[in-house]
């Protein structure tokens, strides 16, 4: 799987209660992408979002908004899952800090 992502760099300082935008692109040339998964606990748990309508020969552009509820340093992980249910070993990481 091919995966690339980026964080919204328009705001250098992130604040509690204000959304942060993340986006990326993923492609699985053999199987197709069935879901994008996100984790904020270093991969201990993953939240899955289906990519309804994705087909094998096309990639998926994804967008995820996260609104932090407390200050701190975070790492959002994102990965793709193919049509067989296999999670990608390629994981995008987005490190960010949230102030009060």
SENU-99206 format. One record per residue: residue in three letters; z negated, x negated, y negated of N, C-alpha, C, O in turn. Coordinates in pm, 1 decimal. Atoms other than C-alpha are relative to their C-alpha. Example, Ala and Ser with C-alpha at 12.3 -4.5 7.8 and 13.67 -1.06 7.14 Angstrom:
% SENU-99206
<"ALA"; <0.0; -89.0; 119.0>; <-780.0; -1230.0; 450.0>; <0.0; -90.0; -120.0>; <-66.5; -193.6; -118.1>>
<"SER"; <6.0; 82.0; 119.0>; <-714.0; -1367.0; 106.0>; <-73.0; 77.0; -109.0>; <-89.9; 26.1; -219.8>>
This chain:
% SENU-99206
<"UNK"; <0.0; -83.4; 117.5>; <0.0; 0.0; 0.0>; <0.0; -87.7; -123.6>; <-60.9; -194.7; -125.3>>
<"UNK"; <-1.8; 67.5; 128.7>; <69.2; -110.0; -353.8>; <-89.4; 79.8; -92.6>; <-79.1; 202.3; -98.9>>
<"UNK"; <92.9; -69.1; 88.6>; <-200.3; -29.3; -606.6>; <-14.6; -80.6; -127.9>; <-31.8; -202.4; -123.8>>
<"UNK"; <31.6; 66.2; 125.8>; <-239.7; -108.6; -972.4>; <-66.0; 103.2; -90.0>; <-30.5; 221.0; -86.8>>
<"UNK"; <71.9; -93.8; 84.9>; <-471.4; 45.1; -1225.5>; <-38.2; -62.7; -131.9>; <-31.6; -184.3; -149.7>>
<"UNK"; <44.0; 48.7; 129.3>; <-593.7; 18.9; -1578.5>; <-101.0; 96.2; -59.2>; <-101.4; 215.8; -30.2>>
<"UNK"; <101.2; -77.9; 69.5>; <-880.7; 137.2; -1790.3>; <49.5; 23.3; -141.5>; <124.2; -57.7; -196.4>>
<"UNK"; <-35.6; -29.7; 138.5>; <-837.2; 300.6; -2128.6>; <-64.0; -105.3; -90.2>; <-186.2; -108.5; -104.8>>
<"UNK"; <51.6; 107.8; 83.9>; <-871.8; 2.2; -2362.6>; <-8.6; 40.6; -146.5>; <-40.4; -42.5; -231.5>>
<"UNK"; <-0.3; -42.7; 139.3>; <-852.2; 211.9; -2679.3>; <-140.2; 3.2; -59.0>; <-155.1; 7.8; -181.1>>
<"UNK"; <137.9; -4.3; 47.1>; <-1231.3; 217.2; -2703.0>; <-76.7; -114.9; 65.3>; <-104.6; -111.3; 185.2>>
<"UNK"; <68.1; 116.9; -55.5>; <-1410.0; -116.6; -2661.4>; <-143.8; 31.7; 39.1>; <-197.8; -30.6; 130.5>>
<"UNK"; <138.4; -37.4; -29.1>; <-1754.6; 47.8; -2660.4>; <-0.6; 139.3; 61.3>; <53.2; 234.0; 4.0>>
<"UNK"; <10.1; -129.9; -65.9>; <-1826.7; 328.1; -2416.5>; <-140.8; 53.4; -19.1>; <-237.9; -22.2; -16.1>>
<"UNK"; <128.2; -63.4; 30.2>; <-2106.1; 575.3; -2485.5>; <-31.0; 109.7; 100.9>; <58.7; 173.3; 156.3>>
<"UNK"; <46.6; -108.9; -86.1>; <-2313.4; 814.1; -2276.2>; <56.7; 131.4; -53.1>; <55.4; 156.2; -173.7>>
<"UNK"; <-50.5; -131.7; 36.7>; <-2156.5; 1161.2; -2275.3>; <143.4; 3.4; -48.7>; <197.1; 111.0; -74.7>>
<"UNK"; <-139.2; 4.5; 44.8>; <-1810.9; 1044.1; -2381.8>; <89.2; -44.0; 115.6>; <61.8; -146.1; 178.7>>
<"UNK"; <-84.9; 32.6; -115.7>; <-1531.6; 1042.0; -2122.0>; <71.9; -134.0; -14.2>; <110.2; -175.4; -123.7>>
<"UNK"; <-76.6; 123.5; -10.3>; <-1366.3; 718.9; -2012.5>; <117.8; 30.8; 92.0>; <99.7; 88.3; 199.4>>
<"UNK"; <-120.2; -28.4; -78.4>; <-1007.8; 740.1; -1883.9>; <43.0; -122.3; 80.4>; <45.2; -234.6; 30.0>>
<"UNK"; <-53.2; 102.2; -89.4>; <-878.0; 540.3; -1589.2>; <131.6; 53.6; 55.2>; <145.6; 173.8; 77.4>>
<"UNK"; <-126.4; -44.7; -57.8>; <-523.7; 549.6; -1454.1>; <60.5; -112.5; 81.9>; <22.9; -228.9; 68.9>>
<"UNK"; <-64.9; 100.5; -82.7>; <-303.7; 374.2; -1204.8>; <118.3; 57.3; 74.6>; <157.4; 172.5; 55.7>>
<"UNK"; <-116.4; -36.2; -80.2>; <-13.8; 384.6; -965.7>; <-22.1; -54.3; 140.0>; <-69.5; -166.6; 156.7>>
<"UNK"; <12.2; 45.3; -138.6>; <-14.1; 363.6; -587.2>; <123.6; 44.8; 77.1>; <180.7; 150.6; 50.5>>
<"UNK"; <-116.2; -31.7; -82.6>; <265.3; 357.3; -331.3>; <-24.6; -50.4; 141.0>; <-73.9; -161.5; 160.2>>
<"UNK"; <1.9; 42.5; -139.8>; <272.9; 345.3; 46.9>; <140.9; 22.4; 51.1>; <181.9; 136.2; 74.4>>
<"UNK"; <-142.3; -9.9; -30.2>; <629.0; 271.1; 145.5>; <28.5; 58.6; 137.7>; <137.3; 111.4; 160.5>>
<"UNK"; <-22.2; -46.4; -137.1>; <583.9; 367.7; 512.4>; <-54.0; 139.7; 28.0>; <8.7; 216.2; 101.4>>
<"UNK"; <69.7; -122.2; -38.6>; <346.2; 663.9; 522.5>; <-8.4; 106.1; -109.2>; <-12.0; 225.2; -78.3>>
<"UNK"; <24.7; -93.7; 108.1>; <310.0; 824.3; 181.3>; <-148.9; 7.9; -28.7>; <-231.1; -21.0; 58.2>>
<"UNK"; <139.2; -5.1; 44.4>; <-12.2; 875.8; -12.3>; <-50.9; 142.9; 9.7>; <11.3; 234.7; -43.7>>
<"UNK"; <56.2; -134.7; -12.7>; <-232.3; 1173.0; 78.1>; <-117.5; 23.2; -93.7>; <-148.6; 137.9; -125.8>>
<"UNK"; <116.3; -16.3; 87.2>; <-533.0; 1104.3; -147.9>; <-28.4; -129.5; -75.2>; <11.6; -238.2; -33.3>>
<"UNK"; <57.0; 112.3; 73.3>; <-687.8; 876.9; -407.2>; <-150.9; 17.8; 8.6>; <-201.4; 128.7; -8.6>>
<"UNK"; <145.5; -5.9; -11.9>; <-1056.4; 792.4; -360.3>; <-64.2; -87.9; -106.7>; <-10.6; -192.1; -144.5>>
<"UNK"; <74.0; 72.0; 102.7>; <-1312.1; 677.8; -617.6>; <-143.5; -20.4; 45.1>; <-201.5; 64.6; 112.7>>
<"UNK"; <139.0; 31.1; -32.9>; <-1651.9; 511.4; -578.1>; <-66.6; -67.6; -119.2>; <-8.0; -154.6; -183.5>>
<"UNK"; <80.8; 64.4; 103.7>; <-1922.8; 420.6; -829.5>; <-123.3; -67.1; 59.6>; <-210.4; -112.5; -14.5>>
<"UNK"; <116.3; 62.2; -65.1>; <-2171.0; 284.3; -571.4>; <42.4; -113.7; 92.7>; <-10.1; -128.4; 203.1>>
<"UNK"; <-50.5; 117.0; -71.9>; <-1982.8; -26.2; -453.4>; <61.9; 34.6; 134.7>; <58.3; -46.3; 227.4>>
<"UNK"; <-69.7; -38.8; -122.2>; <-1795.2; 165.6; -185.5>; <-86.8; 61.3; 107.8>; <-38.3; 87.2; 218.0>>
<"UNK"; <86.9; -64.9; -99.4>; <-2097.5; 316.0; -7.1>; <47.0; 142.5; 27.0>; <45.9; 188.2; 141.3>>
<"UNK"; <-56.3; -134.4; -13.9>; <-1953.1; 663.0; -71.7>; <127.4; 7.7; -83.7>; <141.0; -60.4; -185.3>>
<"UNK"; <-127.8; -18.5; 68.1>; <-1605.4; 773.1; -178.9>; <23.1; 148.6; -23.0>; <-1.8; 230.3; 65.6>>
<"UNK"; <-41.2; -136.1; 30.6>; <-1493.1; 1093.0; -352.3>; <152.0; 3.5; 6.6>; <219.6; -77.0; -57.4>>
<"UNK"; <-142.9; -5.7; -27.4>; <-1145.0; 1195.5; -240.7>; <66.9; 112.8; -78.2>; <14.1; 223.7; -86.8>>
<"UNK"; <-82.2; -98.6; 69.9>; <-879.7; 1377.2; -445.4>; <138.1; -0.1; 64.5>; <207.5; -101.8; 65.1>>
<"UNK"; <-129.7; -12.9; -66.4>; <-572.9; 1504.9; -260.4>; <114.5; -20.0; -98.3>; <102.8; 12.5; -216.5>>
<"UNK"; <-122.4; 16.9; 78.9>; <-226.6; 1414.8; -388.3>; <104.2; 97.9; 52.9>; <206.7; 58.3; 108.3>>
<"UNK"; <-90.1; -104.6; -48.7>; <-60.7; 1744.6; -304.9>; <142.0; -22.4; -50.7>; <163.5; -51.3; -168.4>>
<"UNK"; <-140.5; 12.3; 36.5>; <316.4; 1723.5; -303.0>; <55.2; -141.1; 3.8>; <174.4; -161.0; -19.7>>
<"UNK"; <-49.3; 138.2; -7.4>; <336.2; 1344.9; -262.5>; <89.6; -15.6; 122.8>; <61.1; 39.4; 229.2>>
<"UNK"; <-93.5; 22.6; -110.1>; <626.5; 1231.9; -45.4>; <7.1; -149.2; 31.9>; <-32.4; -233.4; -48.7>>
<"UNK"; <2.1; 137.5; -50.7>; <682.6; 914.4; 155.8>; <72.4; -98.7; -91.0>; <22.9; -209.3; -112.6>>
<"UNK"; <-79.0; 98.0; 75.0>; <948.4; 754.7; -63.3>; <-31.2; -3.9; -149.6>; <44.7; -62.7; -226.7>>
<"UNK"; <37.7; -0.6; 141.5>; <770.1; 812.4; -396.1>; <-145.2; -43.3; -14.8>; <-228.4; -14.0; 71.1>>
<"UNK"; <136.9; 39.6; 29.8>; <458.3; 660.7; -548.4>; <-74.7; 111.9; -71.0>; <-18.9; 217.5; -100.9>>
<"UNK"; <85.7; -98.4; 65.4>; <171.2; 845.2; -710.7>; <-63.7; -64.1; -122.9>; <-130.4; -167.0; -112.3>>
<"UNK"; <74.2; 37.0; 119.9>; <54.1; 804.9; -1069.4>; <-127.6; 82.0; -0.5>; <-123.5; 203.9; 16.5>>
<"UNK"; <126.1; -73.3; 0.0>; <-313.0; 894.2; -1089.3>; <-74.1; -21.5; -131.1>; <-53.3; -120.2; -201.7>>
<"UNK"; <80.4; 3.0; 122.1>; <-554.3; 965.0; -1372.6>; <-137.9; 53.6; 34.7>; <-149.3; 155.0; 103.5>>
<"UNK"; <137.2; -40.8; -29.6>; <-933.6; 993.0; -1354.6>; <-83.5; -17.2; -125.5>; <-85.0; -124.9; -185.2>>
<"UNK"; <93.1; 6.5; 112.7>; <-1180.1; 1075.4; -1633.5>; <-141.8; 1.6; 53.7>; <-175.9; 82.8; 139.7>>
<"UNK"; <140.9; 7.0; -39.2>; <-1545.1; 979.9; -1591.8>; <-84.4; 8.5; -125.8>; <-60.7; -64.3; -222.1>>
<"UNK"; <91.8; -13.0; 111.9>; <-1820.4; 1090.8; -1828.8>; <-136.5; -51.4; 43.5>; <-205.2; 14.0; 122.0>>
<"UNK"; <127.8; 57.6; -41.1>; <-2124.8; 864.7; -1794.6>; <-118.5; 79.9; -53.7>; <-114.9; 131.8; -165.3>>
<"UNK"; <120.3; -74.4; 38.5>; <-2467.9; 1027.8; -1805.7>; <-116.5; -90.8; -36.6>; <-218.7; -43.6; -86.3>>
<"UNK"; <105.8; 94.8; 37.7>; <-2675.4; 711.9; -1855.7>; <61.4; -136.3; -30.7>; <167.8; -170.8; 20.8>>
<"UNK"; <-51.8; 132.6; 32.9>; <-2630.7; 366.4; -2003.9>; <-10.3; -95.4; 118.4>; <-89.9; -74.6; 209.9>>
<"UNK"; <4.8; 102.2; -104.0>; <-2564.5; 64.6; -1785.0>; <135.2; -64.1; 21.1>; <233.4; -31.8; -45.8>>
<"UNK"; <-124.8; 65.8; -39.6>; <-2302.4; -157.0; -1629.4>; <47.8; 62.4; 129.8>; <-30.3; 84.8; 222.3>>
<"UNK"; <-57.5; -70.9; -113.5>; <-2067.9; 4.1; -1380.7>; <125.1; -71.0; 50.3>; <188.5; -148.0; -21.8>>
<"UNK"; <-129.3; 38.6; -56.0>; <-1779.8; -77.5; -1148.9>; <55.1; 122.3; 72.8>; <-2.6; 168.4; 171.3>>
<"UNK"; <-69.5; -108.5; -68.2>; <-1543.2; 205.0; -1057.5>; <100.6; -62.9; 94.9>; <180.3; -147.6; 54.7>>
<"UNK"; <-98.6; 45.4; -97.9>; <-1347.9; 138.0; -738.8>; <94.5; 115.8; 30.0>; <52.6; 231.3; 38.0>>
<"UNK"; <-101.2; -100.9; -32.9>; <-1025.0; 322.5; -659.6>; <87.5; -53.9; 112.3>; <124.6; -171.3; 113.4>>
<"UNK"; <-88.4; 38.1; -110.2>; <-816.7; 318.6; -342.5>; <81.0; 120.9; 43.5>; <47.1; 235.2; 12.7>>
<"UNK"; <-86.7; -106.2; -51.1>; <-541.6; 518.2; -176.0>; <-26.6; 22.0; 148.0>; <-75.2; -66.3; 218.7>>
<"UNK"; <6.2; -35.3; -142.0>; <-540.9; 696.6; 158.8>; <138.9; 48.3; 39.2>; <197.5; 131.9; -29.5>>
<"UNK"; <-135.1; -39.8; -39.7>; <-213.8; 731.9; 348.8>; <-1.7; 129.2; 81.8>; <-108.0; 183.9; 111.3>>
<"UNK"; <-13.9; -128.2; -70.9>; <-83.3; 1036.8; 537.3>; <-64.7; -0.9; 138.2>; <-89.6; 105.3; 195.2>>
<"UNK"; <70.5; 9.8; -128.7>; <-246.1; 906.9; 859.1>; <-151.5; 5.4; -17.3>; <-225.8; 11.8; 80.7>>
<"UNK"; <143.4; 0.3; 27.0>; <-586.7; 909.3; 687.8>; <-60.3; -138.6; -8.1>; <-182.5; -153.7; -7.6>>
<"UNK"; <46.5; 138.6; 5.4>; <-608.1; 529.8; 666.7>; <-16.7; -42.3; -146.0>; <76.9; -33.4; -225.4>>
<"UNK"; <27.5; 46.6; 135.7>; <-773.2; 394.5; 350.5>; <58.5; -139.3; -20.7>; <55.0; -223.3; 69.3>>
<"UNK"; <-58.5; 129.0; 34.3>; <-603.4; 103.3; 178.3>; <-107.0; -108.5; -6.0>; <-220.3; -83.4; -46.9>>
<"UNK"; <90.3; 114.1; 15.8>; <-763.5; -238.9; 197.3>; <8.1; -54.7; -142.7>; <-78.6; -131.3; -184.9>>
<"UNK"; <-12.3; 38.0; 140.6>; <-639.4; -292.5; -160.0>; <-82.3; 96.5; -83.5>; <-58.5; 217.2; -81.3>>
<"UNK"; <88.5; -82.9; 81.5>; <-906.2; -165.9; -398.1>; <7.8; -48.5; -144.3>; <-11.6; -166.9; -171.7>>
<"UNK"; <2.7; 33.8; 142.6>; <-872.6; -156.5; -777.0>; <-143.2; 11.5; -48.8>; <-215.4; 104.0; -11.5>>
<"UNK"; <136.0; 0.3; 54.2>; <-1192.5; -240.1; -963.9>; <6.9; 3.2; -152.1>; <84.9; -69.2; -214.0>>
<"UNK"; <5.8; -15.7; 144.5>; <-1274.2; -136.2; -1319.1>; <-145.1; -18.7; -43.4>; <-227.4; 70.5; -22.7>>
<"UNK"; <135.8; 25.5; 47.6>; <-1587.5; -294.3; -1469.4>; <-11.0; 48.8; -144.1>; <79.4; 27.0; -224.8>>
<"UNK"; <19.8; -48.6; 136.3>; <-1729.8; -130.6; -1781.4>; <-148.8; 15.4; -28.2>; <-230.6; 26.1; 63.2>>
<"UNK"; <138.4; -16.1; 42.9>; <-2049.9; -98.2; -1981.2>; <-10.7; 123.0; -87.3>; <76.6; 151.1; -169.4>>
<"UNK"; <25.6; -122.4; 75.9>; <-2195.1; 220.4; -2125.2>; <-127.7; -20.1; -81.3>; <-231.0; -60.3; -27.9>>
<"UNK"; <114.8; 9.9; 89.6>; <-2429.0; 218.8; -2424.7>; <-55.2; 139.4; -28.3>; <14.9; 239.2; -11.3>>
<"UNK"; <59.7; -133.1; 29.1>; <-2671.5; 497.8; -2526.0>; <74.3; 74.7; -109.2>; <36.5; 186.5; -144.2>>
